[in-house]
């Protein structure tokens, strides 16, 4: 345990898989910079047509349309967002994976809310 945690009391995801954490961080930061929160990123960016779900190809097309940074690899990011084995599409709730690495006190603001989407703010 001490070797894994490097003396810390906890083990961060970035310590286990820094490349995956970088994908989550880069995507989250782009969504925050562009839309203000993850809920808005889903409604006004990824799922702009309102279907409620995106498969891998649709997700990759949405990322291309949104001009995601080159550091974000849509196919690998999509796999990180899947909640369980056998899942073939993602919904808004699956974007909660993007909160990995966000301090707990910042998660509500980073996530956003449905009410804020309806108000357009």
N, C-alpha and C positions, 0 to 999 in steps of 0.2 A: 504494500500500500504506500509506504513512504517513497518508494522509487517512482511510482505512478504520480503521486501528488506533489512530488518535489518538496516535501515538508509542509505543505498546506493541509488544512483540515478537510478540504473538499477537492473534488476532481472536476474540472470544467470540461465541457464538450470539446473546446478548442485544444485541450491537452490530448484528447483521444484522437480527434480527426480535424487537424487545422485546416485542411483544404475544404472540407465540408462546411466548417464554421465560416470560412471566408466567403463561400457561396451564399450562405444565409445572410451574412453581414452586408455584402455588396448589394444583394437584391433588396434587403430591407432598407438600406440607406437610399437607394435609388427611389424606392416607393415613397419613403418619407419626404425626400427632397421634391419629388414630383407631385405627389397627391396629399401629403400631410399626415396620412395614417394608412394602415394596412386595409382597413375596411373600405376606404375610398379607392385605394389601389385596385381592389377587387371589383367594385361596382363601376368605376369610371375608366379602368384600364384593362385589366385582364378579362373581365366578363362584361364588357361594354354592351353586348347584345342581350344580356339578361338571361342566359340559359341556365345559370346556376351550377354548372359543372363544366370542366375542361378536361379533355383527354390529353395525352402527351403531345400529339401533333398540334392541337388547338392552342395549348399552352405555349409551345415553341413559336407558333405564328403570332400569338399575342405579344410575346417578348420581342419579337422582331419588329412588329408594328409600333411598339412602345419605345423602340430604339434603346433597349437595355444596354448597359456598358458591356464591352467585350469580355470583361472579367466574369460576367455571369454566363454560365453555360446552361441553357434552358433544359436540355435533356437530363443532365445530372441534378440540376436544381429540382426538376419535377419529381425525380426519385426520392429526393430528401423530403419533399412535402407529403408523400404518401403515408397515410396513417397506419396501414396494415398490409400484410402480405396478400396479394391477389387484387388489390385495389387498382382500378384502371383509369380513374378520373379523380380530379380534386374538386373540392368546393371551397367556399370562403373559409370555413372553419379550419381547413387544412393549412391555411396561411399562418396559423398559430405557431407552426414550426419555426417561422421567422422570428419569433420572440426568444428563441434559444440564444443565450448570451446577453440579453437585455436585462439590466438590473430590475428587480421586482417593482420598485417604485415607479419606473418609467413604462412598464408594460401597458397599463390602461391607456395612456396617452398615445403610445406607439400603435396600439391596436385600433383605437378609435371606437365609434359606436354607430349603430344603425340610425339613431336619432340625428347625429351630425350629418349623415349622408342625406337624409330627408330635408335638412335645413340648408344644404349646399354650403355649409361652412366647415 
